[in-house]
């Protein structure tokens, strides 16, 4: 029975992991042409709206379904099927009310949010366009959590894939359609949505707020499509509970008691789930405001730094230059940066059941083995990604956005510095899952609050300094997640009695990552650029060689242990293969 449960857990992790890979790849495909359609100004409007939405969406789609899944799983083990059905009905009604409230509040306060975040009303349309997505996000949480609690991960995985493809199609089609309409109006009447335009730059300037809103509307439509799929699935598909199960089930718990339990579980997990989004929200509130202050207080220095990069029409508009710089950072640099934490979070989710089971049964060695595996496996992705982005940020951005020379020039230095924080951020989310497994779900929100305060302070002080400018956001991110990681490691030591010897656990991975980054950087800068030029082929070949060196180094150094591999889906097969060639540490 126990092996079957473990198999189900691995299968569930495998399904969700595959879905995340597809979602992130298609999401990257969406962001690349979108960045070419919108430019820095449009991405500024898009990012202002998306930063607030992504935090609310993470709160509702990570914590809420996890709480429902936990309660449904508990009642399923106890064969309290009437409680399961009551939980389903309760969660749908509760999350519907929460979704409507969130939608109304975001729409009502959108002018205030835009004014506080950017003082640029061009982002208002985007915020209004994305506000209904909160309603649909909350609704999907109820259905996803219900089926996850029944150990059926397919509805979650399929709905995520449907959503990202709908976002790709509708977002690009609508934003591109707005720009085509604007160009047609400009060429036929010299006006763009009621504004007289004398140049193509002015045409794009007047069209960008609506083009960004159209792209955001594609996100809203995608969440509606995902919700519609889950509702349809729920009505057409059985949850496996039979009439006999319900008839012989114990008397159900009162609805009020279930509601209180649900909220007690949901709120701490939801707060922990927004760890990535808090930093981005702080960036939204600080970067544009502090850059505006810098342009006002030190105009000559800022013009020397950005005069050749920010379009003249944006420099002429109050707040236009700050929005363009922020759009270049948030729309281009962060689109690369955010890929890594999505994958490292899988390790925490996969290890959570094992750590919970070991800790509950007082198996201290089993608990510690799983914690060490989480650290090592996370670093296997986070370290090479961190050092690779540090070394190759400019070639990567130029490869993805060849037409956006100014935006890449602004975003590349920030992304390079931001790459340092990937090690800390990559570990934060899995360690939060570990703390939840140890029964301390109250700690991650506290650590996140400390990190957020530090991030805000560093951002506010540094971004207003012309010599640092937007790169202060990267310094704030490093300080935020480094602090969170240190606090998490100290708490693990206090709770378990074991100290995480970070260097001892990860020095092989760090060495292989350094070799990877040096290989890619050296090949691109001193070898391949002279043969293949500075284009995308040189970048791709350099990254490929760096990845090959990393894989060879990590295997030859025996940087992966058997316990690490067994955490993965189909881990036993990989462990046998690596052990056969003496490649396990």
C-alpha positions as CSV (number, residue, x, y, z in Angstrom):
1,X,0.0,0.0,0.0
2,X,2.8,2.4,1.0
3,X,4.7,1.8,-2.3
4,X,1.5,2.5,-4.2
5,X,1.1,5.8,-2.4
6,X,4.7,6.7,-3.2
7,X,4.1,5.8,-6.8
8,X,1.0,8.0,-7.0
9,X,3.0,10.9,-5.5
10,X,5.8,10.5,-8.0
11,X,3.3,10.1,-10.8
12,X,1.5,13.3,-9.7
13,X,4.8,15.2,-9.4
14,X,5.8,13.9,-12.9
15,X,2.5,15.1,-14.4
16,X,2.7,18.5,-12.8
17,X,6.4,18.8,-13.6
18,X,5.7,18.1,-17.3
19,X,2.9,20.6,-17.3
20,X,5.2,23.3,-15.8
21,X,7.8,22.6,-18.5
22,X,5.2,23.0,-21.2
23,X,3.7,26.1,-19.6
24,X,7.0,27.8,-19.2
25,X,8.2,27.0,-22.7
26,X,4.9,28.3,-24.2
27,X,5.0,31.3,-21.9
28,X,8.5,32.1,-23.2
29,X,7.2,31.8,-26.7
30,X,4.5,34.2,-25.8
31,X,6.8,36.8,-24.2
32,X,9.4,36.8,-27.0
33,X,7.1,38.0,-29.9
34,X,5.1,40.2,-27.4
35,X,8.3,42.0,-26.5
36,X,8.9,42.7,-30.2
37,X,5.3,43.9,-30.6
38,X,5.1,46.2,-27.6
39,X,8.6,47.7,-27.1
40,X,9.8,49.1,-23.8
41,X,7.0,51.5,-23.4
42,X,4.3,48.9,-23.9
43,X,6.0,46.4,-21.8
44,X,6.1,49.0,-19.0
45,X,2.3,49.3,-19.1
46,X,2.0,45.5,-19.3
47,X,4.4,44.9,-16.4
48,X,2.7,47.4,-14.1
49,X,-0.6,45.5,-14.5
50,X,0.9,42.0,-14.5
51,X,3.0,42.5,-11.3
52,X,-0.1,43.1,-9.1
53,X,-2.1,40.4,-10.9
54,X,0.7,37.8,-10.6
55,X,0.9,38.3,-6.8
56,X,-2.9,38.0,-6.3
57,X,-3.0,35.1,-8.8
58,X,-0.2,33.3,-7.0
59,X,-2.0,33.8,-3.7
60,X,-5.2,32.3,-5.1
61,X,-3.8,29.5,-7.3
62,X,-1.0,28.2,-5.0
63,X,-2.2,28.5,-1.5
64,X,-6.0,28.0,-1.9
65,X,-5.8,24.8,-3.9
66,X,-3.1,23.4,-1.6
67,X,-5.4,24.0,1.4
68,X,-8.4,22.3,-0.4
69,X,-6.1,19.4,-1.5
70,X,-4.8,18.9,2.0
71,X,-8.3,18.8,3.6
72,X,-9.7,16.6,0.8
73,X,-6.8,14.2,1.2
74,X,-7.2,14.0,4.9
75,X,-10.9,13.2,4.7
76,X,-10.3,10.7,1.9
77,X,-7.9,8.7,4.1
78,X,-10.6,8.7,6.8
79,X,-13.3,7.8,4.2
80,X,-15.4,10.8,5.2
81,X,-16.9,11.2,1.7
82,X,-19.7,13.5,2.8
83,X,-17.1,15.9,4.1
84,X,-15.3,15.7,0.8
85,X,-18.3,16.6,-1.2
86,X,-19.2,19.4,1.3
87,X,-15.6,20.7,1.0
88,X,-16.0,20.8,-2.7
89,X,-19.2,22.8,-2.6
90,X,-17.9,25.1,0.2
91,X,-14.6,25.8,-1.7
92,X,-16.4,26.6,-4.9
93,X,-18.8,29.1,-3.2
94,X,-16.1,30.6,-1.0
95,X,-13.6,31.1,-3.8
96,X,-16.4,32.5,-6.1
97,X,-17.1,35.2,-3.4
98,X,-13.4,35.9,-3.0
99,X,-12.9,36.1,-6.7
100,X,-15.7,38.6,-7.2
101,X,-14.5,40.7,-4.3
102,X,-10.9,40.7,-5.7
103,X,-12.2,41.6,-9.1
104,X,-14.3,44.5,-7.9
105,X,-11.6,45.8,-5.5
106,X,-8.9,45.7,-8.2
107,X,-11.1,47.4,-10.8
108,X,-12.2,50.1,-8.3
109,X,-8.8,50.9,-7.0
110,X,-6.9,50.6,-10.3
111,X,-6.6,54.4,-10.7
112,X,-5.0,54.6,-7.2
113,X,-2.7,51.7,-7.9
114,X,-1.5,53.1,-11.2
115,X,-0.9,56.5,-9.6
116,X,1.1,55.0,-6.7
117,X,3.0,52.5,-8.9
118,X,3.9,54.7,-11.9
119,X,1.9,57.9,-12.0
120,X,1.4,57.0,-15.6
121,X,-2.2,56.6,-16.6
122,X,-1.2,54.7,-19.7
123,X,-1.1,51.5,-17.6
124,X,-4.7,52.0,-16.4
125,X,-6.3,50.1,-19.3
126,X,-4.0,47.2,-18.7
127,X,-4.9,47.0,-15.0
128,X,-8.7,47.1,-15.8
129,X,-8.3,44.5,-18.5
130,X,-6.6,42.0,-16.1
131,X,-8.9,42.5,-13.1
132,X,-11.5,39.9,-14.1
133,X,-8.7,37.2,-14.2
134,X,-8.7,37.3,-10.4
135,X,-12.3,35.9,-10.4
136,X,-11.4,33.1,-12.8
137,X,-8.1,32.4,-10.9
138,X,-10.0,31.9,-7.7
139,X,-12.5,29.6,-9.4
140,X,-9.8,27.4,-10.9
141,X,-8.3,27.0,-7.4
142,X,-11.4,25.3,-6.0
143,X,-11.5,22.7,-8.8
144,X,-7.8,22.1,-9.0
145,X,-7.5,21.7,-5.2
146,X,-10.4,19.2,-5.1
147,X,-8.9,16.9,-7.7
148,X,-5.3,17.2,-6.4
149,X,-6.7,16.1,-3.0
150,X,-8.1,13.0,-4.7
151,X,-4.6,12.5,-6.2
152,X,-5.7,13.3,-9.7
153,X,-3.2,15.8,-11.1
154,X,-4.4,15.7,-14.7
155,X,-7.2,18.4,-14.4
156,X,-4.6,20.8,-13.0
157,X,-2.0,20.0,-15.6
158,X,-4.4,20.1,-18.5
159,X,-6.1,23.4,-17.4
160,X,-2.6,25.0,-17.0
161,X,-1.7,23.9,-20.5
162,X,-5.0,25.1,-22.0
163,X,-4.5,28.5,-20.3
164,X,-1.0,29.1,-21.6
165,X,-2.0,28.3,-25.2
166,X,-5.0,30.5,-24.9
167,X,-2.8,33.3,-23.6
168,X,-0.4,32.8,-26.5
169,X,-3.1,32.9,-29.2
170,X,-5.4,35.7,-27.8
171,X,-2.6,37.8,-26.3
172,X,-0.6,38.0,-29.5
173,X,-3.6,38.3,-31.8
174,X,-5.3,41.1,-29.8
175,X,-2.2,43.2,-29.2
176,X,-1.0,42.8,-32.8
177,X,-4.5,43.6,-34.0
178,X,-4.6,46.9,-32.0
179,X,-1.3,47.9,-33.6
180,X,-2.5,47.0,-37.1
181,X,-5.6,49.1,-36.5
182,X,-3.6,52.0,-35.2
183,X,-1.3,51.9,-38.3
184,X,-4.3,51.8,-40.6
185,X,-5.9,54.8,-38.9
186,X,-2.5,56.7,-39.0
187,X,-2.0,56.0,-42.7
188,X,-5.6,56.9,-43.7
189,X,-6.4,59.8,-41.4
190,X,-3.3,60.8,-39.5
191,X,-5.0,60.1,-36.2
192,X,-4.6,57.2,-33.8
193,X,-7.6,56.5,-31.5
194,X,-8.6,60.1,-31.5
195,X,-5.1,61.6,-31.2
196,X,-3.4,63.4,-34.1
197,X,0.0,61.8,-35.0
198,X,2.6,63.2,-37.2
199,X,5.1,60.4,-37.1
200,X,5.3,56.6,-36.6
201,X,6.8,57.1,-33.2
202,X,3.8,59.2,-32.2
203,X,1.5,56.6,-33.7
204,X,3.1,53.8,-31.5
205,X,3.1,56.0,-28.5
206,X,-0.7,56.6,-28.7
207,X,-1.4,52.9,-29.5
208,X,0.8,51.4,-26.8
209,X,-1.6,51.7,-23.8
210,X,-4.3,49.9,-25.7
211,X,-2.0,47.4,-27.3
212,X,-0.6,46.4,-23.8
213,X,-4.2,46.2,-22.5
214,X,-5.1,43.9,-25.4
215,X,-2.2,41.6,-24.5
216,X,-3.3,41.6,-20.9
217,X,-6.9,40.9,-22.0
218,X,-5.5,37.7,-23.6
219,X,-4.3,36.6,-20.1
220,X,-7.8,37.3,-18.8
221,X,-9.4,35.3,-21.6
222,X,-7.0,32.4,-20.9
223,X,-8.0,32.2,-17.3
224,X,-11.7,32.1,-18.3
225,X,-11.0,29.3,-20.8
226,X,-9.2,27.3,-18.0
227,X,-12.0,27.9,-15.6
228,X,-14.6,26.9,-18.2
229,X,-12.7,23.6,-18.9
230,X,-12.6,22.7,-15.2
231,X,-16.3,23.4,-14.7
232,X,-17.2,21.4,-17.7
233,X,-14.9,18.6,-16.6
234,X,-16.4,18.6,-13.1
235,X,-19.9,18.2,-14.4
236,X,-19.1,15.5,-16.9
237,X,-16.6,13.4,-14.9
238,X,-17.0,11.4,-11.8
239,X,-14.8,12.0,-8.8
240,X,-14.9,8.3,-7.9
241,X,-17.2,8.7,-4.9
242,X,-20.1,6.2,-5.2
243,X,-23.6,6.5,-3.6
244,X,-22.6,3.6,-1.3
245,X,-19.6,5.6,-0.1
246,X,-21.8,8.5,0.8
247,X,-24.4,6.3,2.4
248,X,-21.9,4.7,4.8
249,X,-19.8,7.8,5.4
250,X,-19.7,9.2,8.9
251,X,-21.9,12.2,9.7
252,X,-20.3,15.3,8.1
253,X,-18.5,18.1,10.0
254,X,-20.4,21.4,10.2
255,X,-19.8,23.8,7.4
256,X,-18.5,26.5,9.7
257,X,-15.9,24.2,11.2
258,X,-14.7,23.2,7.7
259,X,-14.5,26.8,6.6
260,X,-12.4,27.8,9.6
261,X,-10.0,24.9,9.1
262,X,-9.8,25.7,5.4
263,X,-8.8,29.3,6.0
264,X,-6.3,28.4,8.7
265,X,-4.5,26.2,6.3
266,X,-4.9,28.4,3.2
267,X,-3.7,31.8,4.5
268,X,-0.1,30.8,5.6
269,X,0.5,28.7,2.5
270,X,-0.9,31.5,0.2
271,X,1.3,34.0,1.9
272,X,4.4,31.8,1.3
273,X,3.4,31.2,-2.3
274,X,3.9,34.9,-3.2
275,X,7.6,34.9,-2.4
276,X,8.6,35.6,-6.0
277,X,5.9,38.1,-6.6
278,X,6.6,40.3,-3.6
279,X,9.9,41.5,-5.0
280,X,8.4,42.3,-8.4
281,X,5.5,44.2,-6.8
282,X,8.1,46.3,-4.8
283,X,9.9,46.9,-8.1
284,X,6.7,48.2,-9.6
285,X,6.2,50.7,-6.8
286,X,9.8,51.8,-6.5
287,X,11.5,51.7,-9.9
288,X,9.4,54.2,-11.9
289,X,8.9,56.6,-8.9
290,X,12.6,56.6,-8.0
291,X,13.7,56.9,-11.7
292,X,11.4,59.9,-12.1
293,X,13.0,61.4,-9.0
294,X,16.5,60.8,-10.5
295,X,15.5,62.4,-13.9
296,X,14.1,65.4,-12.0
297,X,17.0,65.9,-9.6
298,X,19.9,64.8,-11.9
299,X,18.6,65.4,-15.5
300,X,22.1,65.8,-17.1
301,X,23.5,62.6,-15.6
302,X,20.5,60.6,-16.5
303,X,20.5,61.9,-20.0
304,X,24.1,60.9,-20.4
305,X,23.3,57.4,-19.2
306,X,20.0,56.9,-21.1
307,X,19.7,59.6,-23.7
308,X,21.0,57.4,-26.4
309,X,18.7,54.5,-25.4
310,X,15.3,55.9,-24.5
311,X,13.4,57.2,-27.6
312,X,13.1,61.0,-27.9
313,X,9.3,60.9,-27.7
314,X,9.5,59.1,-24.4
315,X,12.1,61.6,-23.0
316,X,9.7,64.4,-24.0
317,X,6.8,62.9,-22.0
318,X,6.8,63.3,-18.2
319,X,7.5,59.8,-16.7
320,X,8.0,58.4,-20.2
321,X,11.7,57.6,-19.8
322,X,11.1,55.9,-16.4
323,X,8.3,53.8,-17.8
324,X,10.5,52.8,-20.8
325,X,13.4,51.8,-18.5
326,X,11.1,49.9,-16.2
327,X,9.4,48.1,-19.2
328,X,12.8,47.1,-20.5
329,X,13.7,45.6,-17.1
330,X,10.4,44.0,-16.2
331,X,9.4,42.9,-19.7
332,X,12.7,41.6,-20.9
333,X,15.1,40.8,-18.0
334,X,12.5,39.4,-15.7
335,X,11.0,37.2,-18.4
336,X,14.3,35.2,-18.4
337,X,14.9,35.5,-14.6
338,X,11.5,34.1,-13.6
339,X,11.9,30.8,-15.5
340,X,14.3,29.2,-13.0
341,X,12.3,29.5,-9.8
342,X,9.4,27.8,-11.4
343,X,11.4,24.6,-12.0
344,X,13.2,24.6,-8.6
345,X,9.9,24.8,-6.8
346,X,9.1,21.3,-8.1
347,X,11.7,19.8,-5.8
348,X,10.0,21.3,-2.8
349,X,6.6,20.1,-3.9
350,X,8.0,16.6,-4.5
351,X,9.8,16.4,-1.2
352,X,7.0,17.8,0.9
353,X,5.1,14.4,1.4
354,X,8.4,12.6,2.2
355,X,9.5,15.2,4.7
356,X,6.0,15.3,6.3
357,X,5.9,11.6,6.6
358,X,9.4,11.2,8.0
359,X,9.0,14.1,10.5
360,X,5.6,12.9,11.7
361,X,7.0,9.3,12.3
362,X,10.0,10.8,14.2
363,X,12.4,9.5,11.5
364,X,15.0,12.3,12.0
365,X,17.5,10.7,9.7
366,X,14.9,10.3,6.9
367,X,13.9,14.0,7.4
368,X,17.5,15.1,7.2
369,X,18.3,13.1,4.1
370,X,15.3,14.6,2.3
371,X,16.3,18.2,3.3
372,X,19.8,17.7,2.0
373,X,18.5,16.2,-1.2
374,X,16.2,19.3,-1.7
375,X,19.2,21.6,-1.3
376,X,21.5,19.6,-3.6
377,X,18.8,19.1,-6.3
378,X,17.8,22.7,-6.3
379,X,21.3,23.9,-6.6
380,X,21.8,21.5,-9.6
381,X,19.5,23.9,-11.5
382,X,19.9,27.2,-9.7
383,X,23.7,27.4,-9.6
384,X,24.4,26.9,-13.4
385,X,21.4,29.1,-14.3
386,X,22.7,31.8,-11.9
387,X,26.2,31.9,-13.1
388,X,25.2,31.4,-16.8
389,X,22.9,34.4,-16.7
390,X,25.6,36.4,-14.9
391,X,28.0,35.6,-17.8
392,X,25.6,35.5,-20.8
393,X,22.8,38.0,-20.1
394,X,23.5,40.2,-23.0
395,X,23.9,37.5,-25.7
396,X,20.8,35.7,-24.4
397,X,18.6,38.8,-24.5
398,X,20.0,39.7,-28.0
399,X,19.1,36.2,-29.2
400,X,15.6,36.4,-28.0
401,X,14.9,40.1,-28.8
402,X,17.1,41.0,-31.8
403,X,14.9,44.0,-32.8
404,X,15.0,45.6,-29.4
405,X,18.5,46.9,-29.2
406,X,17.8,49.8,-26.7
407,X,15.7,47.6,-24.4
408,X,18.4,44.9,-24.4
409,X,21.1,47.4,-23.6
410,X,19.1,48.6,-20.6
411,X,18.0,45.1,-19.4
412,X,21.2,43.1,-19.8
413,X,23.3,44.7,-17.0
414,X,20.4,44.4,-14.6
415,X,19.7,40.8,-15.6
416,X,23.4,39.9,-15.1
417,X,23.4,41.2,-11.5
418,X,19.9,39.7,-11.0
419,X,21.4,36.3,-11.9
420,X,23.3,36.3,-8.6
421,X,20.1,36.1,-6.6
422,X,18.8,33.0,-8.5
423,X,20.7,30.8,-6.1
424,X,19.0,32.3,-3.1
425,X,15.6,32.6,-4.7
426,X,15.8,29.1,-6.2
427,X,16.4,27.6,-2.7
428,X,13.8,29.8,-0.9
429,X,10.7,28.3,-2.4
430,X,11.7,24.6,-1.8
431,X,12.8,25.4,1.7
432,X,9.5,27.0,2.4
433,X,7.9,23.7,1.4
434,X,10.3,21.9,3.8
435,X,9.3,24.2,6.7
436,X,5.6,23.5,5.8
437,X,6.4,19.8,5.9
438,X,7.9,20.2,9.4
439,X,4.7,21.8,10.6
440,X,6.0,25.4,10.6
441,X,4.0,27.0,7.8
442,X,3.9,30.2,9.9
443,X,7.6,31.0,9.4
444,X,7.8,31.6,5.6
445,X,5.5,34.6,5.7
446,X,7.5,36.2,8.5
447,X,10.8,35.7,6.6
448,X,9.2,37.0,3.5
449,X,8.1,40.2,5.3
450,X,11.7,40.8,6.5
451,X,13.0,40.3,3.0
452,X,10.4,42.6,1.5
453,X,11.2,45.4,3.9
454,X,14.9,45.1,3.1
455,X,14.1,44.9,-0.6
456,X,12.0,48.1,-0.4
457,X,14.7,50.0,1.5
458,X,17.6,49.0,-0.9
459,X,15.5,49.8,-3.9
460,X,14.4,53.2,-2.6
461,X,17.9,54.3,-1.6
462,X,19.9,52.9,-4.7
463,X,17.6,53.4,-7.7
464,X,17.5,57.2,-7.1
465,X,21.3,57.4,-7.4
466,X,22.0,58.0,-11.2
467,X,25.2,55.9,-11.2
468,X,23.2,52.9,-9.9
469,X,19.7,53.6,-11.3
470,X,17.6,50.5,-12.2
471,X,20.5,48.2,-11.2
472,X,19.5,49.0,-7.7
473,X,16.5,46.7,-8.2
474,X,18.9,43.8,-8.7
475,X,20.8,44.7,-5.5
476,X,17.5,44.8,-3.6
477,X,16.5,41.4,-5.0
478,X,19.8,39.8,-3.9
479,X,19.6,41.3,-0.4
480,X,15.9,40.2,-0.1
481,X,16.4,36.5,-1.0
482,X,19.8,36.1,0.6
483,X,18.1,37.2,3.9
484,X,15.2,34.9,3.4
485,X,17.5,31.9,2.7
486,X,19.7,32.6,5.8
487,X,16.6,32.8,8.0
488,X,15.2,29.6,6.6
489,X,18.5,27.7,7.1
490,X,18.8,29.0,10.7
491,X,15.2,27.9,11.4
492,X,15.8,24.4,9.9
493,X,18.8,24.1,12.3
494,X,16.7,25.2,15.3
495,X,13.7,22.9,14.4
496,X,15.6,19.7,13.4
497,X,18.8,20.1,15.4
498,X,20.9,19.6,12.2
499,X,23.0,22.3,10.5
500,X,22.9,22.6,6.8
501,X,26.5,22.6,5.6
502,X,25.8,24.5,2.5
503,X,29.3,24.6,1.0
504,X,29.9,20.9,1.8
505,X,26.6,20.0,0.1
506,X,27.0,22.1,-3.0
507,X,30.8,22.7,-3.7
508,X,30.8,20.1,-6.5
509,X,27.8,21.7,-8.2
510,X,29.4,25.2,-7.8
511,X,32.6,24.0,-9.4
512,X,30.7,22.5,-12.3
513,X,28.6,25.6,-12.7
514,X,31.7,27.9,-12.8
515,X,33.2,25.7,-15.5
516,X,29.9,25.9,-17.4
517,X,29.7,29.7,-17.2
518,X,33.4,30.2,-18.1
519,X,33.1,27.8,-21.1
520,X,30.0,29.6,-22.5
521,X,31.5,33.1,-21.9
522,X,34.9,32.3,-23.3
523,X,33.6,30.5,-26.4
524,X,31.2,33.3,-27.2
525,X,33.5,36.2,-26.6
526,X,36.9,35.0,-27.9
527,X,36.2,32.1,-30.3
528,X,32.8,31.8,-31.9
529,X,32.0,35.5,-32.3
530,X,35.0,35.8,-34.6
531,X,33.9,32.7,-36.6
532,X,30.1,32.9,-36.5
533,X,29.7,36.6,-35.6
534,X,27.8,38.0,-32.6
535,X,24.4,36.5,-33.7
536,X,22.2,33.9,-32.3
537,X,24.1,30.9,-33.7
538,X,27.2,31.8,-31.7
539,X,25.1,32.3,-28.5
540,X,23.2,29.0,-28.9
541,X,26.4,27.0,-29.6
542,X,28.2,28.6,-26.6
543,X,25.4,27.8,-24.3
544,X,25.2,24.3,-25.6
545,X,28.9,23.7,-25.0
546,X,28.6,25.2,-21.5
547,X,25.7,22.8,-20.7
548,X,27.7,19.8,-22.0
549,X,30.7,20.8,-19.9
550,X,28.4,21.2,-16.8
551,X,26.8,17.8,-17.3
552,X,30.1,16.1,-17.8
553,X,31.6,17.8,-14.8
554,X,28.8,17.1,-12.4
555,X,28.9,13.4,-13.4
556,X,32.6,13.1,-13.2
557,X,32.7,14.9,-9.8
558,X,29.9,12.6,-8.7
559,X,27.9,15.5,-7.6
560,X,24.6,13.6,-7.5
561,X,23.7,11.2,-4.8
562,X,21.3,8.2,-4.9
563,X,18.9,9.9,-2.5
564,X,18.8,12.9,-4.9
565,X,17.9,10.9,-7.9
566,X,15.2,8.9,-6.0
567,X,13.3,12.1,-5.4
568,X,12.7,12.4,-9.1
569,X,9.9,10.7,-11.1
570,X,11.3,7.4,-12.4
571,X,14.2,8.0,-10.1
572,X,15.0,4.3,-9.5
573,X,15.7,3.7,-13.2
574,X,18.1,6.8,-13.4
575,X,19.8,5.7,-10.1
576,X,20.5,2.2,-11.5
577,X,21.9,3.7,-14.7
578,X,24.2,6.1,-13.0
579,X,25.3,3.5,-10.4
580,X,26.2,1.2,-13.2
581,X,28.9,3.6,-14.4
582,X,29.9,4.7,-10.9
583,X,28.6,8.2,-11.4
584,X,26.7,8.6,-8.1
585,X,28.2,10.4,-5.1
